[in-house]
Amino acid sequence: MVRAQASAAGPERPRVSIGIVGCDAALAREAQRIAAIELRATLVDGAPDATVTQVTATCSRAVAALEVVDPTTGKSLGRTVALTEAAANGRARLLALAVAELVAASWSELQNNPRPQAPPATPLAPYAAREAARAVVAERSLELAAAFDTHFLASGDCLFGAGARAVLWVSPLLFARFDVLADYAELGRASGSVAVIMPSVSVALGAARWLGTSLRPSLSAGMRGGYVWMNGIADGLAASAARQRGVWLGPEVALQLAVWPGARVHPIVGVAAGAHVLGVRGTVSGGSDVEAVGLWGGVSAAVAIR
């Protein structure tokens, strides 16, 4: 049996004991390390006391049976995990996330039902230990991300950009999303080029669901708006340069897929589509216009932290 070694404790961290039986020793150590990071917890060794949430994972062939005994809520939880859902080099992470999700499910009662009408028969952990566990699940309602995107205009031109995104989870399935992006491209035309700058902000509401333990697709709808600058750059003396600018605004629908969304840091990919109800058309002499009007599309990738 592999049991977690003690690590430096801080008074604000919950305490967990993770025992793993029947798994490869290296896999067990890596799973313990990742689970502690996900839970922002201190791993303890030896006989656990009344402040420690105890986890036991028993591996049998390709299945791990998990059991949590949690003195912060007086609950015991169990589940089984098929380790074959991940490649061999990803099974430690899969086991760790399953442990973290089960512990967080128990701790979530401290946030959602702090004063149960039917108290447990066993004594609860001290108040400080319960608050340390509650703080972990309470903070997970906010997700921040660095995002990178490609924005496709109705004229067929594409812009590249980056920005930041914040997601506020109002429940395990419902969220509000806010983001700020800035896209740029220098578009070639026969008479020269057009430099386009398009910063934007969006507000959206959405819903998500889990597919197993590793995927979480989500769908959102909202509004995106911003400002666009189009600066013409003439090629030689035969053409003249001009500037056009203005506000753009319209609805947006986005489909995103989070991979390992239970992890503290995880990737997200997505596609989006919308319409410029307000927009700007950049007129190009002797070439196709740059159209920040009508329909638009986009693809994005992000790295999120919870």
SVG drawing of the C-alpha trace seen along z (x, -y; Angstrom):
<svg xmlns="http://www.w3.org/2000/svg" viewBox="-34 -59 41 66">
<polyline fill="none" stroke="black" stroke-width="0.4" points="0.0,0.0 1.3,-3.4 0.3,-6.2 0.9,-9.9 3.9,-11.5 3.4,-14.5 4.1,-17.9 4.4,-21.4 1.1,-22.5 -0.5,-25.8 -3.4,-26.6 -5.6,-27.6 -5.3,-24.2 -7.6,-21.2 -5.9,-17.9 -6.3,-14.7 -4.9,-11.2 -4.8,-9.2 -4.0,-5.5 -3.6,-3.6 -3.6,0.2 -2.8,2.5 -1.6,-0.1 1.9,-0.5 3.9,-2.5 5.0,-5.2 1.4,-5.7 0.2,-5.9 2.8,-8.6 1.9,-10.7 -1.8,-10.3 -1.4,-11.5 0.7,-14.5 -1.8,-15.6 -4.8,-15.1 -3.3,-17.2 -2.6,-20.0 -6.2,-19.8 -7.6,-20.0 -5.1,-22.5 -4.7,-20.3 -2.0,-19.1 -1.2,-15.3 -0.7,-13.7 0.9,-10.3 0.3,-8.0 -2.9,-7.6 -5.4,-10.3 -7.1,-12.3 -10.6,-14.0 -9.5,-16.8 -8.3,-14.6 -10.5,-13.6 -9.5,-10.0 -9.4,-8.5 -8.7,-4.9 -8.2,-3.8 -8.1,0.0 -6.9,1.0 -8.0,4.3 -6.9,4.9 -8.2,1.9 -10.6,0.6 -10.0,-1.5 -12.6,-1.5 -12.5,-4.8 -13.9,-5.4 -13.9,-8.8 -14.5,-9.1 -15.0,-12.8 -15.1,-14.1 -15.8,-17.7 -19.3,-16.6 -19.8,-13.2 -20.2,-11.6 -18.8,-8.5 -18.8,-8.4 -17.7,-5.7 -17.3,-5.3 -15.4,-3.1 -13.2,-4.4 -12.2,-2.5 -8.5,-3.3 -8.6,-2.1 -10.5,-5.4 -7.0,-6.9 -3.8,-5.9 -1.2,-4.2 0.7,-7.5 -2.5,-9.3 -3.9,-6.9 -2.2,-8.6 -3.9,-11.9 -7.3,-10.1 -7.1,-8.5 -6.0,-11.8 -8.9,-13.7 -11.4,-11.0 -10.1,-11.3 -10.3,-15.1 -13.8,-15.1 -15.1,-12.7 -13.6,-14.6 -14.8,-17.9 -18.3,-16.4 -18.3,-15.7 -16.8,-19.1 -19.4,-20.9 -22.0,-20.2 -20.2,-22.6 -21.0,-25.3 -24.4,-24.2 -25.9,-22.9 -23.8,-24.2 -26.5,-23.5 -28.1,-20.1 -31.4,-19.4 -30.3,-15.8 -26.8,-16.1 -24.5,-13.1 -24.2,-10.7 -20.4,-10.9 -18.6,-14.0 -17.6,-16.6 -14.2,-17.9 -13.3,-21.2 -14.7,-24.4 -11.3,-25.5 -10.9,-22.2 -14.5,-22.5 -13.8,-26.1 -10.6,-25.1 -12.4,-22.5 -15.3,-24.8 -13.0,-27.5 -11.6,-25.0 -15.0,-24.4 -16.2,-27.9 -13.3,-29.4 -13.9,-27.0 -16.9,-29.0 -14.6,-31.3 -12.5,-30.3 -10.0,-32.5 -8.4,-31.9 -5.9,-33.2 -7.5,-32.9 -6.2,-32.9 -8.6,-33.2 -9.0,-33.6 -11.9,-35.8 -13.3,-35.3 -15.1,-38.2 -17.9,-38.1 -15.4,-39.1 -13.4,-35.9 -10.6,-37.7 -9.3,-36.4 -7.8,-38.2 -5.7,-36.7 -5.9,-37.8 -5.7,-37.1 -7.3,-38.1 -8.7,-37.1 -11.8,-35.3 -13.6,-34.9 -16.4,-32.4 -18.6,-32.5 -20.2,-29.2 -23.6,-29.8 -24.2,-26.0 -22.3,-22.9 -24.1,-23.3 -24.8,-27.0 -22.4,-29.8 -21.9,-33.4 -18.9,-34.3 -17.1,-37.6 -14.2,-38.1 -12.0,-40.8 -10.3,-40.1 -8.1,-42.1 -7.8,-40.9 -5.4,-42.2 -4.5,-41.5 -2.8,-43.3 -4.9,-42.3 -3.5,-42.4 -5.3,-43.9 -4.3,-44.7 -3.9,-48.4 -2.1,-48.0 -3.1,-46.6 -5.5,-47.3 -4.5,-47.1 -7.5,-46.1 -7.7,-46.3 -10.8,-44.9 -10.9,-44.9 -14.1,-43.5 -15.9,-42.5 -18.6,-39.9 -21.2,-38.9 -22.9,-35.5 -24.9,-32.9 -24.5,-29.2 -24.9,-25.6 -22.6,-22.7 -22.6,-18.9 -20.0,-16.3 -19.1,-13.5 -17.3,-11.0 -14.6,-12.6 -12.5,-14.1 -14.7,-16.2 -17.2,-19.0 -18.9,-20.6 -20.8,-23.9 -23.0,-26.1 -23.5,-29.8 -25.3,-32.8 -24.7,-36.5 -23.6,-39.7 -20.2,-40.8 -19.3,-44.4 -16.3,-46.5 -14.6,-49.0 -12.8,-48.6 -10.1,-50.6 -9.3,-50.1 -6.2,-51.9 -5.4,-51.7 -1.8,-51.4 -1.4,-52.4 1.0,-50.5 2.8,-53.1 1.5,-56.5 -1.3,-55.2 -3.6,-54.5 -4.7,-56.7 -4.9,-55.6 -7.9,-56.1 -9.2,-55.3 -12.5,-54.0 -13.6,-53.2 -16.7,-52.6 -18.6,-50.6 -19.6,-47.0 -22.1,-45.0 -24.2,-41.8 -25.3,-38.4 -22.9,-35.6 -23.2,-31.8 -20.3,-29.7 -19.6,-26.0 -16.7,-25.1 -15.1,-21.8 -13.0,-21.7 -10.6,-18.8 -10.0,-17.6 -12.2,-20.4 -11.9,-19.2 -8.2,-20.0 -6.9,-23.3 -5.3,-24.1 -6.9,-22.7 -7.3,-23.4 -10.4,-24.6 -11.1,-24.7 -14.2,-26.3 -16.0,-27.7 -18.2,-30.8 -20.5,-32.5 -22.3,-35.8 -23.6,-38.7 -22.5,-42.3 -25.8,-44.1 -23.7,-47.3 -20.5,-47.2 -18.0,-48.8 -17.4,-48.2 -13.9,-49.1 -14.2,-50.2 -11.2,-49.2 -10.6,-50.7 -9.9,-48.1 -10.3,-45.2 -12.7,-43.4 -14.0,-45.4 -13.1,-44.5 -16.5,-43.6 -16.9,-43.9 -20.6,-43.6 -23.0,-40.6 -22.0,-37.2 -18.7,-36.3 -17.2,-33.1 -14.3,-32.2 -12.2,-29.4 -10.4,-29.7 -8.1,-27.9 -7.6,-28.8 -5.7,-27.7 -8.0,-28.0 -7.3,-28.0 -9.8,-27.4"/>
</svg>
